[in-house]
Amino acid sequence: MSGHWRSLGLRSRKGCSSVEGGRALDDFRKKLRELQHGEVNSILDDVLRMTAQSAAEGEAERRTLADRILRLWSEREQQSRRSRLGADEMRRHVHIVFALSDAGSLKVTLSELGKRLENEVLAFNDLFSVGPIGNLDQEEGQRCREQWMNERFPSHRGSSFANRENRIEQMIQTLGSIPESKSVTIWCADNAHDQTGLRFALHLLGDRKGPVRVVNASDACKSFSPYAGDEPPYALGLIPREIYGEIVGRFELLAPMESDERRQYEAEWLELSGQAHTLRFWRNGRIVGVAEEVLDSGITGAVRKLRYEVGEDGFVKAGRVVAEVFEHTNQLVGDSFLSYRMWRLISDGVLEFKGLPGELYQYSVRLR
């Protein structure tokens, strides 16, 4: 404990003036703000432990101070709990999305519409168009998927640990605890990631009696003039901000799903999760399992096309290759998956690289 306080520069200063005391407090606050969240929690744990000990065993003066600290802690904790309960009661609607970026966009839009306080946004942090999805509502299936992702995507482990509340196992618990008094709205677009996530979420909500809405933003875009008779955006992040705001503003007007429709989606999840595919596309209104290698020709084709736009050595930035493939496939499979396939092509001798293995901006590729 003393080490923590020494690191903050605190000293016992008997008889110091009020000015000196104020400076010491300002210095303490400044250094406290520099600490990590976990370090602050550790200090607080030590303070409460020592305070409780002093309240029980200390001299009269120390017991009085300790009692005041414990009373203050109890009052603040109860106040915080009441505040959280009050905020939770205000949230009448729960929204479910399948990406942290989509959650951020939805929160901002709800705030702009003046509806943020009455709406809670929950987000999965995963990519359901890739990887195994068998028994995903059970620990065994989650472990199998996690292993598959970690073996292929180096950044997956860090991202997963940084957002624990958005991991599959935590989201299963969160969705299961949504009160029946709240309405649920699931947001998706016409891509295999969202559509697979939609079916998984409805499977998890299978016992729920309360209303569940589904907003397919790709379908909703068709009622706006830019997309009349044209192909709508296949991902939420591609929808123009003004149109997205209109769609979000109308979500409450959408009728909840009928029970037989929900059962159909749940059945489709069971069928999907029983398949061994580790790559899924959205084709003709259906989720279709495809071979992992299906995009390899698109990758080599992009490298072949772009090599004429670069220097004499023919090396193309990996990020440019990924952007080119996305532009022509209209499939939401993620940068990480395409990077993984590029490294498989490098390993197989189809491509060669220069630079540093890692993020897309760190290396370039060319045909051998």
C-alpha angles and dihedrals in degrees: 000000000000089000090059093053093044088054087057091052096244121154135174104262110183115191096010117154123255089251091054090045091052091050090050090051092049090050090049092051092049093052092043090058089054093060124096119251092252092051091052090050090050092052091047091051090053092048093051093046093050091042092053090048092050091048090055102038110012132105119275095266093047091046091054092052091044092051090051092051093048091047091050090049092050093048094048092046092051091046091051091048092051090049092051092047091050092050091048092052089053092055103088095164131055119199124199123202132168104228135048090230090055089050091053093050092048093049092050092048093048089051091051089052091050092244103105098108095055095047130070120198121208123187137193113217100211143092110241095184090072135046134030116309102182115134089356092160089061132069093243093056093045091051091050092050093046091052092049092050095045092051093054107028115051094194095051097086094053094046091048094052093045092059105037095156089060096050118115097251092050094045090053088059093043094052091046091056098052106123117243088234091070126077119232125217121187118201123208145148135208100287133102093245096058094036093051090046090049092056092045092051092049089049089054090048092048095118094046116117097187124093120286122192127192120206111197099194093192089059091044091055091062090074091061120086099240089063102036103133091352133101110275123220112286094211134046091236091060096058114106112253096241093052092044090053091053091051093048091048091058101044094108091059091064115101117241118253118272116243094247091052090052091050089052092055091046090052090050089054092054090050093048095046090052091061123091096221117127096191125053131189131192108235129166093344095310139098107243127191113226137179117273090238094059093101096046093092089050090053095050090043091053091049090049092050097044097045089082090060095056137062128296094275091068096226114147124199109255091228091058090052092052092049090050093051092048091050092058102036103045088206123132103224100133136243091268094060094050090047089052091052091049090055090049088054089049090050090049092052096247094113134024128204144205127199131038123328108239131061119033093248092057100067144035132208139206138178116270 
